[in-house]
Amino acid sequence: MAGKKKQPAWCYYENKTANGTTYGKLYNWYAINDPRGLAPKGYHIPTVAEWTILTENLGVEAGTKMKSTSGWENNGNGTNTSGFAGLPGGFRNNDGNFSDVGASGNWWSSSEFISFNAWCRYLIDNDGDVMYIAKNNKRDGFSVRCIKD
């Protein structure tokens, strides 16, 4: 397993290419910090501070403003007034199990917390108040968003 060796890796949810059409790829943290660069030229993976600036600027119901208008379970669709169009692509945990497609969207930051954890942000289906912040295992598979330099 690449993550155990601290090597960059990605997959599709449940390793099914068809899920990539809707949700894109899930990356481990090593992939977003690989020296070859995951982000296209002129873009970068946001830091935890940049994610915080975004959510603070969006204010109340930041999560609802960031969610796509369809695809979320439990009446969790958003308004997408931010233009972020966050999809509930779920995640892959560090032991290889997939979870929460339809119920959560999870995005890495480029910021490390400690040697085996890094900061991420996530949205959940039944809450629109905030985009939560968490520290997750760098071997987990999450979505990635790039921002312009």
DSSP file (Angstrom, degrees, kcal/mol; ACC not computed):
  #  RESIDUE AA STRUCTURE BP1 BP2  ACC     N-H-->O    O-->H-N    N-H-->O    O-->H-N    TCO  KAPPA ALPHA  PHI   PSI    X-CA   Y-CA   Z-CA
    1    1 A M     >        0   0    0      0, 0.0     4,-0.9     0, 0.0     3,-0.5   0.000 360.0 360.0 360.0 127.9    0.0    0.0    0.0
    2    2 A A  T >4> +     0   0    0      1,-0.2     5,-2.6     2,-0.2     3,-0.8   0.873 360.0  59.2 -59.8 -42.1    1.5    3.3   -1.1
    3    3 A G  G >45S+     0   0    0      1,-0.3     3,-1.6     3,-0.2    -1,-0.2   0.863 100.3  55.6 -59.4 -38.0    0.3    5.3    2.0
    4    4 A K  G 345S+     0   0    0     -3,-0.5    -1,-0.3     1,-0.3    -2,-0.2   0.805 110.7  46.1 -64.5 -27.7    2.2    3.0    4.4
    5    5 A K  G <<5S-     0   0    0     -4,-0.9    -1,-0.3    -3,-0.8    -2,-0.2   0.319 117.7-115.9 -93.5   6.6    5.4    3.8    2.4
    6    6 A K  T < 5 +     0   0    0     -3,-1.6    -3,-0.2     1,-0.2    -2,-0.1   0.859  68.3 144.6  58.6  38.4    4.4    7.6    2.4
    7    7 A Q      < -     0   0    0     -5,-2.6    24,-0.2    -6,-0.1    23,-0.2  -0.804  56.4 -99.9-106.0 148.0    4.1    7.5   -1.4
    8    8 A P        +     0   0    0      0, 0.0     2,-0.3     0, 0.0    21,-0.1  -0.370  51.2 161.8 -65.5 142.7    1.5    9.4   -3.4
    9    9 A A        -     0   0    0     19,-0.2    19,-2.2    -2,-0.1     2,-0.3  -0.988  18.4-172.0-156.6 158.1   -1.5    7.5   -4.5
   10   10 A W  E     +A   27   0A   0     -2,-0.3     2,-0.3    17,-0.2    17,-0.2  -0.955   6.2 174.2-145.4 164.0   -5.1    8.1   -5.8
   11   11 A C  E     -A   26   0A   0     15,-1.9    15,-3.2    -2,-0.3     2,-0.3  -0.958  32.4-105.7-156.5 170.3   -8.1    6.0   -6.5
   12   12 A Y    >   -     0   0    0     -2,-0.3     3,-2.9    13,-0.2    13,-0.1  -0.735  57.9 -79.2 -94.9 155.0  -11.8    6.3   -7.5
   13   13 A Y  G >  S-     0   0    0     11,-0.5     3,-1.9    -2,-0.3     6,-0.3  -0.336 121.1  -0.4 -54.3 131.4  -14.5    5.7   -4.9
   14   14 A E  G 3  S-     0   0    0      1,-0.3    -1,-0.3     5,-0.1     3,-0.1   0.671 121.4 -82.8  55.1  20.9  -14.8    1.9   -4.5
   15   15 A N  G <  S+     0   0    0     -3,-2.9     2,-0.6     1,-0.2    -1,-0.3   0.770  93.7 139.7  57.7  28.8  -12.1    1.6   -7.2
   16   16 A K    X>  -     0   0    0     -3,-1.9     3,-1.5     1,-0.1     4,-0.7  -0.913  50.3-150.8-108.3 119.0  -14.8    2.1   -9.9
   17   17 A T  H >> S+     0   0    0     -2,-0.6     3,-1.1     1,-0.3     4,-0.8   0.837  95.3  65.5 -54.7 -35.8  -13.9    4.3  -12.8
   18   18 A A  H >> S+     0   0    0      1,-0.3     4,-0.8     2,-0.2     3,-0.7   0.833  94.9  58.2 -59.2 -32.8  -17.5    5.3  -13.2
   19   19 A N  H <> S+     0   0    0     -3,-1.5     4,-3.0    -6,-0.3     5,-0.5   0.783  96.0  64.5 -68.0 -25.4  -17.4    7.0   -9.8
   20   20 A G  H <X S+     0   0    0     -3,-1.1     4,-1.3    -4,-0.7    -1,-0.2   0.814  92.4  62.6 -65.7 -29.9  -14.6    9.2  -11.2
   21   21 A T  H << S+     0   0    0     -4,-0.8    -1,-0.2    -3,-0.7    -2,-0.2   0.892 117.9  26.4 -62.3 -39.9  -17.0   10.7  -13.7
   22   22 A T  H  < S+     0   0    0     -4,-0.8    -2,-0.2    -3,-0.3    -1,-0.1   0.905 138.6  20.4 -87.6 -48.1  -19.2   12.1  -10.9
   23   23 A Y  H  < S-     0   0    0     -4,-3.0    -3,-0.2     1,-0.3    -2,-0.2   0.541  89.6-141.2-107.4  -9.5  -16.8   12.6   -8.0
   24   24 A G     <  -     0   0    0     -4,-1.3   -11,-0.5    -5,-0.5    -1,-0.3  -0.426  46.5 -33.4  77.4-159.2  -13.3   12.7   -9.4
   25   25 A K        -     0   0    0    -13,-0.1     2,-0.5    -2,-0.1   119,-0.3  -0.583  45.3-134.9 -99.0 158.3  -10.4   11.0   -7.6
   26   26 A L  E     -A   11   0A   0    -15,-3.2   -15,-1.9    -2,-0.2     2,-0.3  -0.966  28.3-165.8-109.8 128.2   -9.6   10.5   -4.0
   27   27 A Y  E     -AB  10 142A   0    115,-3.5   115,-2.5    -2,-0.5   -17,-0.2  -0.847  18.2-128.1-115.7 147.2   -5.9   11.3   -3.1
   28   28 A N    >>  -     0   0    0    -19,-2.2     4,-1.0    -2,-0.3     3,-0.9  -0.512  37.4-105.8 -81.7 166.9   -3.8   10.5   -0.1
   29   29 A W  H 3> S+     0   0    0    109,-2.4     4,-1.1   111,-0.3     3,-0.1   0.800 118.1  63.9 -65.9 -28.5   -2.0   13.5    1.4
   30   30 A Y  H 34 S+     0   0    0    108,-0.6    -1,-0.3   -23,-0.2     4,-0.1   0.833  98.2  56.4 -65.1 -30.9    1.3   12.4    0.0
   31   31 A A  H X4 S+     0   0    0     -3,-0.9     3,-0.8   -22,-0.3    -1,-0.2   0.878 105.8  48.8 -68.0 -37.5   -0.1   12.9   -3.5
   32   32 A I  H 3< S+     0   0    0     -4,-1.0     6,-0.4     1,-0.2     7,-0.2   0.717 117.0  42.3 -78.4 -16.8   -1.0   16.6   -2.9
   33   33 A N  T 3< S+     0   0    0     -4,-1.1    -1,-0.2    -3,-0.1    -2,-0.2   0.208  82.2 130.2-109.6  13.6    2.5   17.3   -1.4
   34   34 A D    X   -     0   0    0     -3,-0.8     3,-2.2     1,-0.1     4,-0.2  -0.478  65.1-127.7 -66.1 134.7    4.4   15.3   -4.0
   35   35 A P  T 3  S+     0   0    0      0, 0.0    -1,-0.1     0, 0.0    -4,-0.0   0.727 106.8  67.7 -60.2 -21.0    7.3   17.5   -5.4
   36   36 A R  T 3  S-     0   0    0      1,-0.0    -2,-0.0     2,-0.0    -3,-0.0   0.731 110.7-123.0 -70.7 -19.3    6.1   16.7   -9.0
   37   37 A G    <   -     0   0    0     -3,-2.2    -4,-0.1    -6,-0.1    -5,-0.1   0.687  24.8-152.6  84.2 119.8    3.0   18.8   -8.1
   38   38 A L  S    S+     0   0    0     -6,-0.4    -6,-0.1    -4,-0.2    -5,-0.1   0.818  77.6  78.2 -86.9 -37.5   -0.6   17.8   -8.3
   39   39 A A  S    S-     0   0    0     -7,-0.2     3,-0.1     4,-0.1     4,-0.1  -0.469  89.4-110.1 -74.8 142.9   -2.0   21.3   -8.9
   40   40 A P    >   -     0   0    0      0, 0.0     3,-2.0     0, 0.0    -1,-0.1  -0.253  52.1 -72.2 -65.5 160.9   -1.7   22.7  -12.4
   41   41 A K  T 3  S+     0   0    0      1,-0.3     3,-0.1    -4,-0.1    -4,-0.0  -0.287 124.7  26.0 -55.3 133.5    0.7   25.5  -13.1
   42   42 A G  T 3  S+     0   0    0      1,-0.3   107,-3.0    -3,-0.1     2,-0.3   0.445 112.8  82.2  89.8   1.4   -0.6   28.7  -11.6
   43   43 A Y  E <   -C  148   0B   0     -3,-2.0    -1,-0.3   105,-0.3     2,-0.3  -0.868  53.7-171.2-131.7 164.5   -2.6   26.9   -8.9
   44   44 A H  E     -C  147   0B   0    103,-2.3   103,-2.9    -2,-0.3     3,-0.0  -0.978  34.9 -96.9-150.5 163.0   -2.0   25.3   -5.5
   45   45 A I        -     0   0    0     -2,-0.3   101,-0.2   101,-0.2    65,-0.2  -0.708  54.6-110.7 -78.4 129.3   -3.7   23.1   -2.9
   46   46 A P        -     0   0    0      0, 0.0    64,-2.2     0, 0.0    65,-0.3  -0.263  24.3-126.5 -65.7 147.6   -5.1   25.5   -0.2
   47   47 A T     >  -     0   0    0     62,-0.3     4,-1.9    63,-0.2     5,-0.2  -0.343  31.3-102.7 -78.0 169.3   -3.6   25.6    3.3
   48   48 A V  H  > S+     0   0    0      1,-0.2     4,-1.9     2,-0.2     5,-0.1   0.864 125.2  55.3 -62.1 -34.7   -5.8   25.2    6.3
   49   49 A A  H  > S+     0   0    0      2,-0.2     4,-2.2     1,-0.2    -1,-0.2   0.885 105.5  50.9 -66.1 -38.3   -5.7   29.0    6.8
   50   50 A E  H  > S+     0   0    0      2,-0.2     4,-2.0     1,-0.2    -1,-0.2   0.880 108.7  51.3 -68.0 -36.9   -7.0   29.5    3.2
   51   51 A W  H  X S+     0   0    0     -4,-1.9     4,-2.4     2,-0.2    -1,-0.2   0.906 109.6  51.3 -62.3 -40.9   -9.9   27.2    3.9
   52   52 A T  H  X S+     0   0    0     -4,-1.9     4,-2.6     1,-0.2     5,-0.2   0.910 107.4  51.8 -64.5 -42.3  -10.7   29.1    7.0
   53   53 A I  H  X S+     0   0    0     -4,-2.2     4,-2.4     2,-0.2    -1,-0.2   0.922 109.9  50.8 -59.1 -44.3  -10.7   32.4    5.1
   54   54 A L  H  X S+     0   0    0     -4,-2.0     4,-1.7     1,-0.2    -2,-0.2   0.955 113.0  43.3 -58.9 -51.9  -13.1   31.0    2.6
   55   55 A T  H  X S+     0   0    0     -4,-2.4     4,-1.4     1,-0.2    -1,-0.2   0.878 113.5  51.5 -67.4 -36.2  -15.6   29.7    5.2
   56   56 A E  H  < S+     0   0    0     -4,-2.6    -1,-0.2     1,-0.2    -2,-0.2   0.901 109.5  50.5 -65.6 -39.4  -15.3   32.9    7.3
   57   57 A N  H  < S+     0   0    0     -4,-2.4    -1,-0.2    -5,-0.2    -2,-0.2   0.824 108.7  52.0 -67.1 -30.6  -16.0   35.0    4.2
   58   58 A L  H  < S-     0   0    0     -4,-1.7    -1,-0.2    -5,-0.2    -2,-0.2   0.779  92.9-177.8 -76.7 -26.0  -19.1   32.9    3.4
   59   59 A G    ><  +     0   0    0     -4,-1.4     3,-1.1    -5,-0.2    -1,-0.2  -0.296  44.1  24.8  71.1-146.6  -20.4   33.4    6.9
   60   60 A V  T 3  S+     0   0    0      1,-0.3    70,-0.1     2,-0.1    69,-0.1  -0.220 131.2  12.7 -57.7 139.0  -23.6   31.8    8.2
   61   61 A E  T 3> S+     0   0    0     68,-0.4     4,-2.2     3,-0.1    -1,-0.3   0.824  76.7 157.8  62.2  33.7  -24.6   28.6    6.3
   62   62 A A  H <> S+     0   0    0     67,-1.3     4,-1.3    -3,-1.1    68,-0.2   0.890  71.4  54.1 -54.1 -41.4  -21.2   28.4    4.7
   63   63 A G  H  > S+     0   0    0     65,-0.8     4,-1.5     1,-0.2     3,-0.4   0.917 107.4  48.4 -61.1 -45.0  -21.7   24.6    4.1
   64   64 A T  H  4 S+     0   0    0     64,-1.9    15,-2.3     1,-0.2    16,-1.3   0.890 110.7  52.2 -61.8 -39.7  -25.0   25.1    2.3
   65   65 A K  H  < S+     0   0    0     -4,-2.2    17,-2.2    63,-0.3    18,-0.5   0.753 113.2  45.0 -67.5 -24.6  -23.4   27.8    0.1
   66   66 A M  H  < S+     0   0    0     -4,-1.3    20,-3.6    -3,-0.4    -1,-0.2   0.672  93.9  94.2 -94.5 -19.5  -20.6   25.4   -0.8
   67   67 A K  B  < S-d   86   0C   0     -4,-1.5    13,-0.7    18,-0.2    18,-0.3  -0.428  80.1-109.1 -77.3 147.8  -22.7   22.3   -1.5
   68   68 A S        -     0   0    0     18,-2.8    10,-3.1    17,-0.2    12,-0.2  -0.244  29.5-114.3 -63.6 162.6  -23.9   21.3   -4.9
   69   69 A T  S    S+     0   0    0      8,-0.2     2,-0.3    10,-0.2     8,-0.1   0.478  93.6  26.8 -83.4  -1.8  -27.6   21.6   -5.6
   70   70 A S  S    S+     0   0    0      6,-0.1    -2,-0.1     1,-0.0     8,-0.1  -0.976  91.4  55.0-151.4 164.4  -28.1   17.9   -6.0
   71   71 A G  S    S+     0   0    0     -2,-0.3     2,-0.3     1,-0.3    -2,-0.1   0.243  70.0 121.1  99.8 -12.4  -26.6   14.5   -5.0
   72   72 A W        -     0   0    0     -4,-0.1     5,-0.4     1,-0.1     3,-0.3  -0.690  56.0-131.2 -90.9 137.1  -26.6   14.9   -1.2
   73   73 A E  S >  S+     0   0    0     29,-3.0     3,-1.4    -2,-0.3    -1,-0.1  -0.236  81.6  31.7 -74.2 168.4  -28.6   12.5    1.0
   74   74 A N  T 3  S-     0   0    0      1,-0.3    -1,-0.2     2,-0.1    -2,-0.0   0.835 132.6 -61.8  54.1  43.3  -31.1   13.4    3.8
   75   75 A N  T 3  S+     0   0    0     -3,-0.3    -1,-0.3     1,-0.1    -2,-0.2   0.838  98.9 140.0  54.3  35.6  -32.2   16.6    2.1
   76   76 A G    <   +     0   0    0     -3,-1.4    -3,-0.2    -4,-0.3    51,-0.1   0.292  18.4 132.9 -94.6   9.6  -28.7   17.9    2.4
   77   77 A N        -     0   0    0     -5,-0.4    -8,-0.2    -8,-0.1     2,-0.1  -0.223  43.4-144.6 -60.2 152.0  -28.4   19.6   -1.0
   78   78 A G        -     0   0    0    -10,-3.1   -13,-0.2     8,-0.2   -14,-0.1  -0.327  19.3-117.6-105.8-170.3  -27.0   23.1   -1.0
   79   79 A T        -     0   0    0    -15,-2.3   -14,-0.2    -2,-0.1   -10,-0.2   0.611  31.4-145.5-101.4 -19.1  -27.5   26.3   -2.9
   80   80 A N    >   +     0   0    0    -16,-1.3     3,-1.2   -13,-0.7   -15,-0.2   0.755  46.9 147.2  54.9  29.0  -24.0   26.5   -4.4
   81   81 A T  T 3   +     0   0    0      1,-0.3   -15,-0.1   -17,-0.2   -16,-0.1   0.701  68.3  57.9 -65.9 -16.7  -24.2   30.3   -4.1
   82   82 A S  T 3  S-     0   0    0    -17,-2.2    -1,-0.3   -15,-0.1   -16,-0.1   0.694 107.2-126.5 -81.9 -19.8  -20.4   30.2   -3.5
   83   83 A G  S <  S+     0   0    0     -3,-1.2   -17,-0.1   -18,-0.5    -2,-0.1   0.456  79.3 117.1  84.3   1.7  -19.7   28.5   -6.8
   84   84 A F        -     0   0    0    -19,-0.4   -18,-0.1   -17,-0.1   -16,-0.1   0.847  55.2-161.2 -70.5 -35.5  -17.8   25.7   -5.0
   85   85 A A        -     0   0    0    -20,-0.3     2,-0.2   -18,-0.3   -18,-0.2   0.894  12.2-161.9  53.9  48.4  -20.2   23.0   -6.1
   86   86 A G  B     -d   67   0C   0    -20,-3.6   -18,-2.8   -23,-0.1    -1,-0.2  -0.427   1.8-155.9 -65.6 125.3  -19.1   20.6   -3.4
   87   87 A L        -     0   0    0     -2,-0.2     2,-1.8   -20,-0.2    36,-0.1  -0.731  24.2-116.0-101.7 151.3  -20.1   17.0   -4.1
   88   88 A P        +     0   0    0      0, 0.0    14,-3.0     0, 0.0    17,-0.3  -0.502  51.2 155.9 -84.4  70.9  -20.6   14.2   -1.5
   89   89 A G  E     -E  101   0D   0     -2,-1.8    12,-0.2     1,-0.2    16,-0.2   0.433  36.4-148.3 -80.3   0.2  -17.7   12.1   -2.9
   90   90 A G  E     -g  105   0E   0     14,-2.9    16,-0.5    10,-0.5     2,-0.3  -0.214  17.0-104.0  65.7-158.2  -17.1   10.2    0.4
   91   91 A F  E     -E   99   0D   0      8,-2.2     8,-2.3    51,-0.1     2,-0.5  -0.969   6.5-121.7-157.7 169.3  -13.7    9.0    1.3
   92   92 A R  E     -EF  98 141D   0     49,-2.0    49,-3.8    -2,-0.3     6,-0.2  -0.991  32.2-140.6-118.2 124.0  -11.3    6.1    1.6
   93   93 A N    >   -     0   0    0      4,-3.0     3,-2.5    -2,-0.5    49,-0.0  -0.327  31.6 -95.5 -82.5 171.5   -9.9    5.5    5.0
   94   94 A N  T 3  S+     0   0    0      1,-0.3    -1,-0.1     2,-0.1   -90,-0.1   0.579 122.4  58.0 -68.0  -9.2   -6.3    4.4    5.6
   95   95 A D  T 3  S-     0   0    0      2,-0.1    -1,-0.3     0, 0.0    45,-0.0   0.350 121.9-102.3 -98.4   7.3   -7.2    0.7    5.8
   96   96 A G  S <  S+     0   0    0     -3,-2.5     2,-0.3     1,-0.3    -2,-0.1   0.428  76.9 133.9  95.4  -0.3   -8.7    0.8    2.3
   97   97 A N        -     0   0    0     -5,-0.0    -4,-3.0   -83,-0.0    -1,-0.3  -0.633  46.3-138.9 -86.6 142.6  -12.4    0.9    3.2
   98   98 A F  E     +E   92   0D   0     -2,-0.3     2,-0.3    -6,-0.2    -6,-0.2  -0.721  27.7 170.2 -99.0 148.8  -14.7    3.4    1.4
   99   99 A S  E     +E   91   0D   0     -8,-2.3    -8,-2.2    -2,-0.3     5,-0.1  -0.998  40.6  19.5-156.3 152.5  -17.4    5.3    3.2
  100  100 A D  E >>  +     0   0D   0     -2,-0.3     3,-2.2   -10,-0.2     4,-2.1   0.547  52.8 165.5  72.5  17.1  -20.0    8.1    3.0
  101  101 A V  E 34 S+E   89   0D   0      1,-0.3   -12,-0.2   -12,-0.2    -1,-0.2  -0.485  80.3  20.4 -61.0 135.1  -20.6    8.7   -0.7
  102  102 A G  T 34 S+     0   0    0    -14,-3.0   -29,-3.0     2,-0.3    -1,-0.3   0.107 124.6  60.8  90.6 -20.2  -23.7   10.8   -0.8
  103  103 A A  T <4 S+     0   0    0     -3,-2.2    22,-2.5     1,-0.3     2,-0.3   0.671 106.2  21.2-113.2 -24.1  -23.3   11.8    2.8
  104  104 A S  E  <  - H   0 124E   0     -4,-2.1   -14,-2.9   -16,-0.2     2,-0.4  -0.998  49.5-154.4-148.3 151.2  -20.0   13.7    3.0
  105  105 A G  E     -gH  90 123E   0     18,-2.1    18,-2.5    -2,-0.3     2,-0.4  -0.991  19.9-168.5-120.8 134.5  -17.5   15.6    0.9
  106  106 A N  E     - H   0 122E   0    -16,-0.5    37,-2.5    -2,-0.4     2,-0.4  -0.988   4.6-175.3-132.2 127.7  -13.9   15.7    2.2
  107  107 A W  E     -iH 143 121E   0     14,-3.3    14,-2.9    -2,-0.4    37,-0.2  -0.980  19.1-129.8-129.4 134.0  -11.0   17.9    0.9
  108  108 A W  E     - H   0 120E   0     35,-2.0    37,-0.4    -2,-0.4     2,-0.3  -0.385  11.4-150.9 -72.5 152.8   -7.4   18.0    1.9
  109  109 A S  E     -     0   0E   0     10,-2.1   -62,-0.3     2,-0.2   -77,-0.1  -0.768  25.0-122.4-106.3 166.5   -5.4   21.1    2.8
  110  110 A S  E    S+     0   0E   0    -64,-2.2     2,-0.4    -2,-0.3   -63,-0.2   0.460  80.4 108.5 -85.0  -0.2   -1.7   21.2    2.1
  111  111 A S  E     -     0   0E   0    -65,-0.3     8,-2.4     8,-0.2     2,-0.2  -0.650  61.4-143.5 -88.7 128.0   -1.1   21.8    5.9
  112  112 A E  E     - H   0 118E   0     -2,-0.4     6,-0.3     6,-0.2     3,-0.1  -0.601  13.2-172.5 -82.6 145.2    0.4   19.1    8.0
  113  113 A F  E    S-     0   0E   0      4,-2.3     2,-0.2     1,-0.6     5,-0.2   0.823  70.3 -24.6 -97.5 -63.0   -0.7   18.7   11.6
  114  114 A I  E >  S- H   0 117E   0      3,-1.3     3,-0.9     0, 0.0    -1,-0.6  -0.801  86.8 -71.5-138.7-176.5    1.8   16.1   12.8
  115  115 A S  T 3  S+     0   0    0      1,-0.3     3,-0.0    -2,-0.2    23,-0.0   0.770 131.7  24.8 -54.8 -31.1    4.0   13.5   11.1
  116  116 A F  T 3  S+     0   0    0     21,-0.1    22,-2.2    22,-0.0     2,-0.3   0.430 117.2  63.6-114.9   0.6    1.0   11.2   10.4
  117  117 A N  E <   -HJ 114 137E   0     -3,-0.9    -4,-2.3    20,-0.3    -3,-1.3  -0.926  53.5-176.4-125.8 151.2   -1.9   13.6   10.3
  118  118 A A  E     -HJ 112 136E   0     18,-2.4    18,-2.8    -2,-0.3    -6,-0.2  -0.945  33.4 -95.8-139.0 161.4   -2.9   16.6    8.1
  119  119 A W  E     + J   0 135E   0     -8,-2.4   -10,-2.1    -2,-0.3     2,-0.3  -0.534  43.6 170.2 -80.3 141.5   -5.7   19.1    8.1
  120  120 A C  E     -HJ 108 134E   0     14,-2.4    14,-2.2   -12,-0.2     2,-0.3  -0.911  23.3-137.4-139.7 169.1   -8.7   18.6    6.0
  121  121 A R  E     -HJ 107 133E   0    -14,-2.9   -14,-3.3    -2,-0.3     2,-0.3  -0.957  22.6-176.5-126.5 148.1  -12.2   20.2    5.6
  122  122 A Y  E     -HJ 106 132E   0     10,-2.0    10,-1.6    -2,-0.3     2,-0.3  -0.993  18.9-150.4-147.3 155.7  -15.5   18.4    5.1
  123  123 A L  E     -H  105   0E   0    -18,-2.5   -18,-2.1    -2,-0.3     2,-0.3  -0.917  17.2-153.6-116.9 146.0  -19.2   18.9    4.5
  124  124 A I  E >   -HJ 104 127E   0      3,-0.5     3,-1.3    -2,-0.3   -20,-0.2  -0.906  22.8-117.6-124.1 156.5  -21.9   16.6    5.7
  125  125 A D  T 3  S+     0   0    0    -22,-2.5   -21,-0.1    -2,-0.3    -1,-0.1   0.832 106.8  42.1 -60.5 -39.5  -25.3   15.9    4.4
  126  126 A N  T 3  S+     0   0    0    -23,-0.2     2,-0.4     1,-0.1    -1,-0.3   0.126 105.9  65.8-102.7  22.9  -27.5   17.1    7.3
  127  127 A D  E <   +J  124   0E   0     -3,-1.3    -3,-0.5   -51,-0.1    -1,-0.1  -0.963  40.0 169.1-146.1 126.0  -25.6   20.2    8.3
  128  128 A G  E     +     0   0E   0     -2,-0.4   -64,-1.9   -65,-0.1   -65,-0.8   0.383  58.9  91.8-112.1   1.5  -25.2   23.5    6.4
  129  129 A D  E    S-     0   0E   0    -66,-0.2   -67,-1.3   -68,-0.2   -68,-0.4   0.915  93.2  -2.8 -67.9 -44.9  -23.8   25.7    9.1
  130  130 A V  E     -     0   0E   0    -68,-0.2     2,-0.7   -69,-0.2    -1,-0.1  -0.892  59.9-114.2-142.6 167.0  -20.0   25.2    8.6
  131  131 A M  E     -     0   0E   0     -2,-0.3    -8,-0.2    -8,-0.1   -76,-0.1  -0.946  50.4-131.4-102.1 108.8  -17.4   23.4    6.7
  132  132 A Y  E     -J  122   0E   0    -10,-1.6   -10,-2.0    -2,-0.7     2,-0.4  -0.172  11.7-142.0 -65.9 152.1  -15.8   21.3    9.4
  133  133 A I  E     +J  121   0E   0    -12,-0.2     2,-0.3   -14,-0.0   -12,-0.2  -0.923  27.7 164.7-113.2 140.7  -12.1   21.1   10.1
  134  134 A A  E     -J  120   0E   0    -14,-2.2   -14,-2.4    -2,-0.4     2,-0.5  -0.957  37.1-123.4-148.7 165.0  -10.4   17.9   11.1
  135  135 A K  E     +J  119   0E   0     -2,-0.3     2,-0.3   -16,-0.2   -16,-0.2  -0.974  40.0 179.0-111.6 120.0   -7.0   16.2   11.4
  136  136 A N  E     -J  118   0E   0    -18,-2.8   -18,-2.4    -2,-0.5   -23,-0.2  -0.841  36.8 -86.6-124.8 160.7   -6.9   13.0    9.4
  137  137 A N  E >   -J  117   0E   0     -2,-0.3     3,-2.1   -20,-0.2   -20,-0.3  -0.403  35.2-130.9 -61.5 133.1   -4.4   10.2    8.7
  138  138 A K  T 3  S+     0   0    0    -22,-2.2  -109,-2.4     1,-0.3  -108,-0.6   0.668 105.5  64.1 -62.4 -16.9   -2.3   11.2    5.6
  139  139 A R  T 3  S+     0   0    0    -23,-0.3    -1,-0.3  -111,-0.2  -136,-0.2   0.608  80.2 106.0 -83.6 -11.2   -3.0    7.8    4.1
  140  140 A D  S <  S-     0   0    0     -3,-2.1     2,-0.6     1,-0.1  -111,-0.3  -0.256  73.2-123.3 -63.7 156.0   -6.8    8.5    3.9
  141  141 A G  B     +F   92   0D   0    -49,-3.8   -49,-2.0  -113,-0.1     2,-0.3  -0.915  41.9 159.1-107.1 114.3   -8.2    9.3    0.4
  142  142 A F  B     -B   27   0A   0   -115,-2.5  -115,-3.5    -2,-0.6   -35,-0.2  -0.815  41.0 -95.9-126.5 166.2  -10.0   12.6    0.1
  143  143 A S  B     -i  107   0E   0    -37,-2.5   -35,-2.0   -53,-0.3     2,-0.4  -0.272  36.0-142.3 -73.0 167.9  -10.9   15.0   -2.7
  144  144 A V        -     0   0    0   -119,-0.3     2,-0.4   -37,-0.2  -119,-0.1  -0.996  12.3-167.7-136.8 140.3   -8.8   17.9   -3.7
  145  145 A R        -     0   0    0    -37,-0.4     2,-0.3    -2,-0.4  -106,-0.1  -0.984  12.7-149.9-123.3 141.0   -9.6   21.4   -4.8
  146  146 A C        -     0   0    0     -2,-0.4     2,-0.3  -101,-0.2  -101,-0.2  -0.821   7.1-156.7-107.0 148.9   -7.0   23.8   -6.3
  147  147 A I  E     -C   44   0B   0   -103,-2.9  -103,-2.3    -2,-0.3     2,-0.1  -0.930  28.8 -97.1-124.4 153.4   -7.0   27.6   -6.0
  148  148 A K  E      C   43   0B   0     -2,-0.3  -105,-0.3  -105,-0.2  -106,-0.1  -0.406 360.0 360.0 -68.7 137.2   -5.4   30.2   -8.2
  149  149 A D              0   0    0   -107,-3.0    -1,-0.2    -2,-0.1  -106,-0.1   0.483 360.0 360.0 -62.5 360.0   -2.0   31.5   -7.1
